Amino acid sequence: MDDVTNPLLDPSPLPYDLPLFALIRHDHYAEALEVTMAAQRAAVEAIASDPDDPTFANTMLPLERSGLALDGVLAVFENASSADTDVEIEAIDARFAPQLAAHRDAIRLDQRLFARVQSLFERLDELGLAPDERYLVERAHHDAVLAGAALDEGSRARLGELNQRLSVLTTAFQQHLLADTNDLALHLTDAESIAGLDEGSASAAREAASSRGLDGWLLTLVLPTGQPALATLAEPATRDALLAASRARGRRGGEHDTRSTLLEIVALRAERAALLGVESHAAAVTAGQTAGSPEAVAALLGELSGPAMRNVEREREQLTARAASLGAREVAASDWAFLAGRVAAEHDALALAEVRQYLEFDRVLVDGVFHAANLLYGLGFEARPDLIGYHPDTLVYEVFEHDGAPVGLYLLDAYTRDSKRGGAWMSSLVEQSDLTGRLPVVVNNLNIPKPAPGEPTLLTFDEAGTLFHEFGHALHGLLARVRFPSQAGTRVFRDFVELPSQVNELWLLRPEVMASFAVHHETGERMPQHLQDRLRATAGIESGFSTAEYLAAAALDQAWHRMPAGATPDLSDLDAVDAFERTALTAIGLAHPLVPPRYGSTYFAHVFAGGYDAGYYSYIWSEVPGADIMAWFEANGGATRANGDRFRQEILGPGGSRDPRESIRALLGREVSIEPLLARRGLG
């Protein structure tokens, strides 16, 4: 290296330890990963070889500290590989993925370290630990056993091989998917082909084409099957082409085909589960979650699938009638969103294009999302243009308590680009813990099409909902206050982590919030009351289509990961992927030609690259208590500080320092009811 310092290894001089993004070069990542892995290995060796009997102070505390530097480097690097990647970053990712897997296994499978944790676990009742300390030991022991620490030497060695290979494959899946998603963006040059797009969407499409040196318009693809433009494109052929492009990702053959990758992932995960002595990967994953078992997940999905499909049939009849009245063709899958919009406009006087004029991005963020956080938690937000994010589009805000006490930093990266993976997510660059004395720095990433310079960013209603949703995750990261780094922020059960984000969606349509941000971007007039009323009426009950497409994706995830070792499809039979999907969806009653899964297997990044493997069910699972808590808010007066403080104390504040089921019971004062979810989704 040609300089003395590495900004990833030296303490940051910026507020809240915000990384010095402007100084980070690609070669800094490799050096920092190597240095911090070595440092953690040395720290763990000191713990494992300690001749003194294990105590919480000489085992758990240094173990918590051992990976802090590596976690900090990974937070910055993983953000770059997800939000602003390039060929060099992808190469570093591919190089270090197996090394990091081996590094983690060397720690988790160290028999000396496991013996110390085992000793503490067996003596829990004698140690007089505080509740968060006891929970830390319990989870460390559970995670070690689930990682294979209790296996014999030969099985541990094979497990390490599997983990390294899986790290390579999941990295490859994400990289191939990003490349194919970019390749399949729909390029249009005929103005008639984009008829129906509102001015903002057309501007974003022109800008996307221009950024690639193309004439006309480019419809880039978002991660789910259903593309936003399908709701407004008037030309059926364009809708067909757009949906076909979306569904073709990863299954066209060639270098970016993901089918062989996902088949090998499934087979290796099944083999790993067998090594651990459980019947399937899904059984291993759910054992450490609130669900507890794949059977419990199957029961919930099965309970919801029948009512959802009955609603789908009722909606299909409405769309068929609407298509006939328009003299249109027989309804196809690509027509669903377009016709549904026409039915909604006819029956509810709700025009999506009209609504969008009242959803200007800055107003939704500042006067909507931030305003709701102020009403509930007393939080204040100050723009910090002096602090540099990792991309020019990144906004930075400092967050304060009502009395001016610092909370942390919030970064928002809203716009789509070729270097960013699809979807929307939250991540932490710096995590809070009393052990480190640090306050949090969290990031929200969205994929909103960027309009031409000087034109406003107008959100669809779904995009506004996504912003509120992801900010719920950000609040969890910002407001959790824990002692130990491994319990910080969103480090909670996968099927609990979505609860705060789903609850935060509630505030999008609350009158005390909507009145603040729903303003016409040109005239400054408030959104008419009839539009607000219709939005609440239509959003209060989810459609059969949206429920069924989600359930279909969750069912696919479970089907892939409930297979035992030896029962997975032939890795060389790429056609087996389509056949497996049909069989799995038919088995649960969710196969419908007009309702494709929200994610097809070949572009299901959540489960083959994103850490939601055998866990995509968690959205609907956590929506059960989420809907119940939403009803609790409504019954107690909505967005009040009293309600917000209670929610903060019991749900957000504990982070991962206690069992989330305990947190939910503490808030509601009872066990969860499924009835609010059934009512919310119109499945009662």
N, C-alpha and C positions, 0 to 999 in steps of 0.2 A: 504494500500500500504506500501511496505517496504522501500521506499525511499522518500525523502522530495520533490523532484522536478519531474515535468512531462515535458518532452521535447516538448510536444505539447502545453503547456500552458506558458512556459517561452520563452522569446525572444531568437532566435537562434543566436549564436555567429559567424556563418559561413557567408561567403560572400553572399550578396543578400538574406539574411534570408533563405538560403537553409535549409530545415528541417534536424534535427539531426537523420537521419534514423537509424544509428547504435545503438542508445539508445532507440528507440521506442519499447515498448512492447505492447502486445495486450490489457492489462488492461489499458494502457494509453489512448487508444481510447475512451473507455466508460466514464472514468472520464472526459476527455477533452470535450466530447460532452455534458455531463450533465452540466459542469461548464459554458461553453460558451453559451449554450441555456439559462441558468438562467441569465447570464449577459445581453444577448440581450433582454430578457423579461423585465428586470429591466430598461434598457435604453429606450425601447419603452414605458414603463409605464410612465417614466418621460416626454417623449415627449407628449404622449396622455393626460396627466393630467396637462400640463402646462396651467396656467390661462391666460397667455398673448395671445393676438390675434396671429394667425399663420402668420409666415413670412418664407421666404426661409431659413433664418439663424437659426431660432429656431425649424424648422420642417424638412426640407429636409436634411440639413447638419448633424444634429445628427442622423437622420434615416440612412443616408449613412454610418456613423461610427458604428452604433449599431451592425451590423452583421459581422464586419471584423474578429473578433476572431473566431467565429463559421465557417465562410467561410474558414478560414485558416485550421482549423481542418478537415473540410469536404473534402477539396482538397486533403489532405494527405490520409485520410481514403478511399475516393472513388477511389483514385489511387491504393491503396492496394487491395481493393475489386475487381477491374477490372484487374489489372496486376499481382498480386501475392497473390491470395487468399488462404485460407485454411479453415478448419472446424470452427475454432474459429472466424475468420473474418466473415465468412458467418453467424454465430450465432449472432454476434454483429450487422451485417447489418439487419438481420431479426428482431432483438429486437428494433433497433432504427428507422427503416423505418416508422412505424406508429407514433412514437413519434415526429419525424422530420416533418411529414405531419401535425400533430396537432399543432406543434410549428409555422409552417409557416402560417397556417390558423388563429391562434390566433392573429397574426400580421396583416395579410391581411384583416381579417374580423372585426378588432377592429373598432367599429363605431366612437369612439372619434378620432382615427387617420385618418380614412377615411374622417371625417368632416373637418379636418384640410387640408388634401390634396385637397378635393373638394373646399374649400374656396380659396386656392391658384390657382387652375385651373380656377375658375370663374373670378378671378381678374388678369389673366395673362397679359392682356394689360396694367394694371395699375402699375405693379410691377417693370418695367424697368429692367428685367432680361437679362443677356447675353444669346446668342443663346443656349449654352449647358445647362444652368440652366433652360431655358424655356422648352427645350426638356426633361429634367429630370422630370419636373412636369407633362408634358403631358403624358409621358410613365408611370409614377407612377400612375396617375389617370386611364389611360386605363387598366393597369394591375390589379388595385384594382377592377374596375368594372367587368373585365373578371374573376376575382377570386371570385366574388359574394358578394363584400362588399355592394352593393346597394340592396341586397335581404332582405326580412323580416327575423325575428329571427328564425322562424321554418325552413325556407329554408336554412339559413346559417348553422343551426345545422345539417341538413341532408347532406349538402355539405361537412361539416367536416368529417362526417362518411364515405362518399364516398371517399374522398381523402385519409383517413387513410387506408381504405381497398385496394384502388388501389396501394398505396405504398407497401403494403404487397405482392400483386399479382405480380407487376412488378419485385420486388426483387426475388420472387419465380421463375418467368419465367426465369430470367437470371441464377439462380443457377441450375435449372433443365436442362436448355439447355447446360450449361457447362458440367454437369455430363454426359448427354447423348452423347454429342459430344466426350468426352473422351472415353466413352464405345464403341462407334461405329467406332473408328479408325480401319482401315483394317489391320489385321495381316496376313502376308504372309510368308511362309517358303520355297516355291519352287522358285528357281532362275528363272525359265522360266516365272513365274507369274509377275516378275518385268522387263522383257525384254523391252527395250526401254528407261528406266530411264537413264539419264546421270549420270556420276560418282558422281557429287555433290549431286543430289537428292537421289541416292541410299545410299550414305554415311549418309545423314540426316535421312533416313528411318532406317538404321541400328542403328544409335545413339538413335532414338526414341524408338526402340524396346529394346535396351540395358537398357535404363533408366527405363523401366518397368520390367526388369528382364526376357525379352523374347528373344528367338532366332529369326533369320531371319530379317524381315523388318516390320516396322509399318508405314503405311500411315495415318498420323493424318489429321483431317479435318479442313479446313479453313471455315470461316463463310458462304460465298456464296454457292449456289448450285453447280456451276461448280468448280471442284477441279483441281489445276494446273497439276497434274500428268495425267489427262485425255488426255492432248495434246500429250503425248509421249508414254504412255503404249501401247505396241504392242499387248498384249493378250486381245481380246474382253471380255473374261469372267472376267478378272480383272477390266477392265473398267466398266462393268456392275455392279460388286460388289461394286466398289467405289462410283459410282453415286447412287446406291440403298442405301448405307449407308448414304450418304449425305442427301438424300431426306427423309430418315426414321426418322431423328432427331425429337423428340418430339411427334411422332405419333405411337409409338409401344405398347402403354399400359404400365402399371406399374407405379412405383413411379416418373419417370422422364418424363412422358407424359405431354406435355404442353397444350393440347387442351382444357381441362376444364378451365385452367387458362386464356387462351386468350379469351375464350368465355365470361367469367365473366368480364374480363377487358373491352371488347367491350360493354357489356350491361351496366356496371356502367358508362363508359364514355358517353354513349348515355343518360343515366338518368341525369348525371351532366349537359350536354348541355341543356336538357329540363328545368332544374332548372334555368339555366342562361337565358332562354328565347330565345335560338337559336335552329334551327331545327336539328342540328347534331354536333357531336364533331368536324368534319372537318370544319364546319362553324365557330365554336368558335376559332379554331386554326388559320385558314387563315385570320380571321378578323384583327389579329395583325401582319400580314406579308405583304410583297409587293404584293402578289397575290390578297389578299382582299376577295376572296370567293372561295368555291369549284367549282363553275361554271367556273371560270377563269382557274382553274387547269385542269378541265375536258376538256376545249376547247383546251388547249395546248397538253394534252395527246392524245386527239382525232385527232388533226392535224398531229401528228407525227406517230401514230400507223399504219395508212394505208400505207404510204411510207415505214415504217420499215418492215412491213410484206411482201410487194412486194419484198424488198431486200432479206428477208429470203427465199422466194421461188426461187429467182435466185440463191442464195447460195446453197439451197438444191439440185437444179438440177446439179450444179457443183460437189457437194459431191457424189451424186448418180452415176454420170459418173465416178468419181474417184474410188469409191468402186467397180464398175463393172470392171474397168481396172485392179484392184488388185485381182479380183476374190473373193472379200469379200462378206459378208452377206448384206442383205438390211439394209440401214442406220438406226441406232437406236440413241436415244438421247445421249447415252454415247459415240458414235462414232464421234460426230460433231467436237469437238476440234481436235481430232486426224486426221480426214480427212481434216479439214480446214488447218492444218499444212502442210499436203502433197500437197494440192492444191497450197498453198502459195509458198512452196519450188519449185514446178514444174513451176509455172508461174512467180514467182518473184525472183527465186534463193535465197530465204530467209530461212535458216535453223535455227530454234529457238535454238537448242542445240549449234550451232556454235556461234550465237550471245551471248549466255550466257558466253562464254569464255572471252568475253570482258567486262563483267559487274561484276567485283570483288567489293564486298561491300564497303571496305574502299576507293577505288578509286572513286566509284560512289558518296559516301558521301562527301569526302574532295575535290576531283578535279571536281566534278559535281555539287552537291547541294550547297556546300559552295562557290564554284567558281562562280556560277551564282549569288548568293547573293552578292558577292563582286563586280561583274561587274555592277549589277543593283543599289545596295545601298551602296557600299563601305564598307561592313561589313567584319570584320576579326574574325577568330575563333581560340581559343587556347584551346587545350585539358587540362583538369584539373583532372588528375588521383589522386590528393591529396584530391579531394572532393568525398565523398562517396554517391553513389546512393542507391536506395531502394532495388536493386538486383545486384548480382555480374556482370550480363551482361549489366548493365546500363552504358552508356558512358556519361560523363559530359564535356561540352564545355562552355567556357566563350566567350561572343560575344562583339565586340567592334565596334564603329564607325570608319570611315577612319582616324579620327584624334586621335584615342586612347581613346575617351570617352566611358565609360561603357554603354552597352545596356542591358545586362541581362545574364541569364544562359540558356543553351539548353541541355536537357537530351534526350537521345535516347535509347530505350529498343527494340531491333530489333527482338529477337528470340522468337519462339513459345515455350510454355511449358504447362503442364497440369493445372497449377495454373493461367493461363491467359485466359481471354475471347477471342473469335475469333475476327477477323477484324483488322482494323488499325484506330488509332485515335490520336488526340492531346488533351491535357488538360493543365491547368495552376495550378502550385503549389503555386505561388505567382503572384499577379496581380499588374500591374503598376497603380498608380494614384498619382496626385499631392497632394491630400488630405492626403495620407499616407507617401509620399516621398519615396515609394518603387519602385524598378525596377523589371521586370518580371522574373520568372523562369517557363519555359514551358517544356512539355514532349511530345515526339512522341513515340507511341507504334506501332510496326508492329508484324507480326506473320510469320517470315521467318524460315523455318526449319534449325536447327543448325547442321552443319556437325561435324564429329568426330574431336577431338583435333588435331591441326596441319594441317588440311585441309582447303582450302580457302572457303569462303562463296561466291558462285557465284549466282547472282540474275537472275531471269527470267526478260524478258523485262517488264512484268506487275508489278513485284515487284519493279523494278527500278522506274517505273511510280508512284507507290504508295508512294515511299519514297519522290519523288519530290512533289506529291500531299499533303501529310501530312505536309511536311515542309512549304508549303504555309500557312497552318493554323498556324504553329509555328511562321512564320514571322508576321502574323497578331497579335499574342499575344506579340511578342517581340517589334514590331515597333509602335504599337498604343500608342499615348501619350494623355492622357485625365486627367481631374481634378477629376472625380468622379468614385469610384470603380465600381458602377453598370454599367458604360459605358466602362469598360476596355476591351481591346483586342477583343476577339471573342464574346463578349456579344452584339450581333447584331441580326437582324431578321434571323430566321432559313433559310429562302429561299434566304438569301444573304451571309450567312457564308461560303458557298462552293465556292463563286466566287474567292477569293484570291488563294485558293488551286488549282482550275482548271486552273487559269492563270499560276500558277507556273509550272504546267505540261508542258507548252509550251517549257520551257528551256531544257528539257531532250533531245530534238532532234535538238536544235539550233546548227549550226556548231561551233560557238565560245565556246560553252559549251562542246559538244560531243568530240571535238578535244582534250579536256583536260583530260577526264576521260575514254574514250573508248579505253582501252589498254589491250592487251592479258595478262592474269594473269601469264602465264609462260614465254612467249617470250619477252614481253614488246613491241611488235609491235602494231602500231595503227590499229584500225578497218579499214579494206579495204573500200575504197570509195564506192564500189558497194553495200556493206552491209549497209552502212549509207544511201545511196540513196534509197535502197529498204525499209529500216525501215521508212523513211520519207514518201515514197509513200504509204505504207500500213497503217501507223498510221494516215496519214492525213485525211483519210476517215474511219470512224467507220463502222464496219460490221453491216448488218441488224440484225444478231444474238445478238450482244451485246446491240444494241439499244432496240430490242424487249424484251429481258430478263429483262432489266432495267424497261422499260415501264410497263411490266406485274407486277413487284413488286410494282411499284408506284400505278398502278390501284388497286391492292389488298388492299393496305393501304387505299386508298380513299374509296373503296367499304365497307370495314369494318367500317370505321369511318363516312360515310355519312348516315348510318342507323339511323332513329329516335328512340327514346325510345319506347319500346314495339314491335319493329320489328326485334329485334335481335334473332338469333337461340336459340333453347332450350338448356340450359346449360348441360343437361344430354345426349344430342345427339352428341357424339363425331364425328360421321360420317358426321355431318353437316359441319364440317370444309372443308373436301374435296369437298363436293357438292357446298358449297359457292364459293370456289376457281374456280371451273369449270364454274359456272354461271357468276361470275364476269368477268372472262377472255373472255368468249364467248361474253358477252355483248359489250365489247370494241373491239372485233376482234383480240384478242391476244392469243387465245387458240390454241396451236400448239403442237402436240405430241413430236416434236423434240426440242422444245425451252421451257423448264421449266422456271418459274420465277426465277430471280436471288436469291430471298429468298422465300421459302415456308412459309406459315403463322406460322407453328409450330416452325420455327427457325428464325423468322423475329425479331431479337433482336432490330433492329433499332426502331421499332414501338411498341413493347410490353415490352421493357426494357430499351431502349436507348434514349428516349426523342425526337424521330423523328415521334411520332404518328401523323397521318394525315399530316406529313411533309416530307415524303420520296420523294415526287415530287420535293423538293427543289433543288436536284442535277441538274435535267434538267432545272428547272426554272432559277436557277442562272447561268446555262451554256449558256443561251441566251445572257445576257450581258457579260458573260465570253468570249464567242466566239467572240463577237463584240470587246471586249477589246484586245483579242489576235490579231485580224486583225489590230487594231490600232497600237499595238506594231510593227507588221510586216511592216506596211506601213510607220512607222517612224524610221526604222533602227534597230529594235530588242533590244538586251540586252545592252543598253547604260545607262550611269548614268543619262542623262537627262530624258530618259523615266522612269527609275526606280524612280527617285526623284519625278516625276509627279505622278506616280502610288502610291508611298508612301504617298505623301501629300494628295491626294484626296480619296484613297480607304483604305489604311492600317492605316494611322495616326489618322484619326478621331475616330477609334474604333466604339463604339456605341453612340457617342455624337451627331449624327444627323441622319436624315432619309437617309437610304442607296440609295434611288432613287435620292436624291440630290447629293450624292457622285458620282454616275455613270454619271449623267448629267454634273457635274463639270469636270470630266475627258474627256468625249467624246465631250462635247460642243453641245450635241443634245440628242434626245431620242434614245433608243436602237432599233436596227434592228434585226430581227430573221434570216435574210438571211445568215450571217456567220455561224450560228449553222446548218442550213440546208445543207450548203456546206460542213461543217466539218464532218457531219455524213452521207454524201452522200444521203440526203433525198430531194434534190431539184428537 
